[in-house]
Amino acid sequence: MESNMSGPYSRLPATEGRLASQRSETPPVDLRLNHALGAAEPGQPLDQNAGVAIEVRHLNFYYGTRQVLFDISLPIRQRQITALIGPSGCGKSTFLRTLNRMNDLIPETRIEGEAIFDGENIYDPAIDVIRLRQRIGMVFQRPNPFPKSIFENIAYGLRIQRKPHRQIQEEVERSLRAAALWDEVKDRLKASALGLSGGQQQRLCIARALALHPEVLLLDEPCSALDPIATLKIEELLLSISKEYTIVIVTHNMSQAARISQYTGFFLNGRLIEYGPTAELFKRPRQRETEDYISGRFS
Amino acid sequence: MSQERVSLSKARQQWIGWQRILRVQRPGDLFFRGITLLFVLIVLGLVAGTAWILISNSLPTIRRFGFSFLTNKAFDPVHDVYGVLPAIFGTLMTSAFALIFAVPLGLGAAIFLVDFCPRSLRLVLAFLIDLLAAIPSVIYGLWGFLVLAPWLHNAGEPWLQQHLGFLPLFAGQPEGVGYLGAGIVLTMMILPLIISVSREVMLVTPIAQREALLALGATRWEVIRHAVLPFARVGILGGVILALGRALGETMAVTMIIGNQANEPSLSLFTPGYTLASVIANQFGEATPGLFLSAIIEAGLILFIITLITNILARWLIASLQRQAQGSRGGRP
């Protein structure tokens, strides 16, 4: 293991002076970066009156006989950004995917508990999963545009709902504007989406989800395949749409969570260790594990 | 660097020049290249040799009958007059029949195996289907002759005639043996091939594309239609071509059930007929040197050419599909 620390990475200033055995995949929170980005304090200002969009209660999740989520309970607040952080394999992505039943795809999974969304339990077998996914959109780790034109990518979700052509045209422009992509692509809507850069593709995927007017937008490490500039653009975009949409973002990047979210949940080994306003969680964590993780004494 | 290069001996420089010409770095690579090239040449030689033998041995009938060999329906060793029109027609008819039924059935089965089948059942079914492909064709032929043909004669064909007799396809006397029986047997024989190939290519549809569609509220059918099938299209077509090749050339099973009569080409599926392969299988035992043997070999030559043409068409189709796919994937404008 130690030998991995040799090579160019051992000379990076960021790792200098830290223990050689400490090899977290993500750099610890660096508040200097926050200053550089103009956010002195962790966390975005809270809306105290924000209602609850999804109330998750006592959620357990199993792959076969292996339990991967243990008794998760937390509220997802309306029109706020909730960040889910934690080391790899802690269950945060699995949790996110339970919120729009994407885990249904994986055979031999089992779920217990409930998640109340608009008065209904998401895990109720009788719920209309297709309608649910239209109301709770999702953006994935790697940009996954369809091998079609930019226009068709956005239009697809509306087309399968048989929306009229005029409305589709309007929605494509509205969504691309909301995703801060309109100016870059308005002259080549008929060009293939695969010709866009990675960051543009990811914003296209966000626009594709927004075209359906979802109430909740789930993002599973949307910036992990992107460079810092593209990451910053996505963050700005998320902040700009957070007035209208409830957003849940899984991120490996703790400074990202600190920069853009109002609420943060910290996952470890399938348990929700701590949940609270981002400012408090980063400045005054109540749990020892949280403190260890956000200060980087942990991997 | 530059100093090193200057100090290289002239011989070494020449050696490097040779390497560049041969585009190899090491003698081992050169040897390996030579061996693989030899294998390719052997295959090419076999194809060319086959073509040569077929052509040179069918020269007597080509000279004697010319183009009328293709349009003459009699294959008559007694009067030494030969034509293979019924056989060409039968070959195309039974293969088309088999494709028309096996492609939708096979695709449907593959979709079920990939997307809907419970996991525990999936492996068992896939194994059984692969097993079907391994059954010797003589077994299919035996089943066709002993089970299918009598049933068609007594029940299947009369029923079709009674209910669908207004179609030219189901006109004529039920005989049991004929195009219908041969088509059904061929369908069964190529079905496992189409299922296996389609299943393999559908399985590798990127999960990201499926998830992208599902997250937009697509149904399972929409996922299949808009992600799985477009992705697997080229591979499925490849499987269909393989299947067509098998159907065109299938000899044993078809010979046992097609009836082996040089009848006038007819749309009626009840007609006993011939295929090119079954003509050869039926007649070669009695063939005497001269026009008779030459006619049989020319039948083989025509089958060879039909297979060649379908394969070239298929390659062309696949290539244009791939170009299309790349076009939609294309770079920046």
Chai-1 contact restraints between the chains, C-beta under 6 A:
chainA,res_idxA,chainB,res_idxB,connection_type,confidence,min_distance_angstrom,max_distance_angstrom,comment,restraint_id
A,P107,B,R119,contact,1.0,0.0,6.0,A-B,restraint_1
A,I130,B,G217,contact,1.0,0.0,6.0,A-B,restraint_2
A,I130,B,T219,contact,1.0,0.0,6.0,A-B,restraint_3
A,R133,B,A215,contact,1.0,0.0,6.0,A-B,restraint_4
A,R133,B,G217,contact,1.0,0.0,6.0,A-B,restraint_5
A,Q134,B,G217,contact,1.0,0.0,6.0,A-B,restraint_6
A,M138,B,A215,contact,1.0,0.0,6.0,A-B,restraint_7
A,N144,B,A208,contact,1.0,0.0,6.0,A-B,restraint_8
A,N144,B,A212,contact,1.0,0.0,6.0,A-B,restraint_9
A,P147,B,S328,contact,1.0,0.0,6.0,A-B,restraint_10
A,P147,B,R329,contact,1.0,0.0,6.0,A-B,restraint_11
A,G157,B,L216,contact,1.0,0.0,6.0,A-B,restraint_12
A,I160,B,A218,contact,1.0,0.0,6.0,A-B,restraint_13
A,I160,B,E222,contact,1.0,0.0,6.0,A-B,restraint_14
A,R188,B,P333,contact,1.0,0.0,6.0,A-B,restraint_15
A,A191,B,P333,contact,1.0,0.0,6.0,A-B,restraint_16
A,S192,B,S328,contact,1.0,0.0,6.0,A-B,restraint_17
A,S192,B,R329,contact,1.0,0.0,6.0,A-B,restraint_18
A,S192,B,G330,contact,1.0,0.0,6.0,A-B,restraint_19
A,L194,B,R329,contact,1.0,0.0,6.0,A-B,restraint_20
A,G195,B,G331,contact,1.0,0.0,6.0,A-B,restraint_21
A,G195,B,R332,contact,1.0,0.0,6.0,A-B,restraint_22
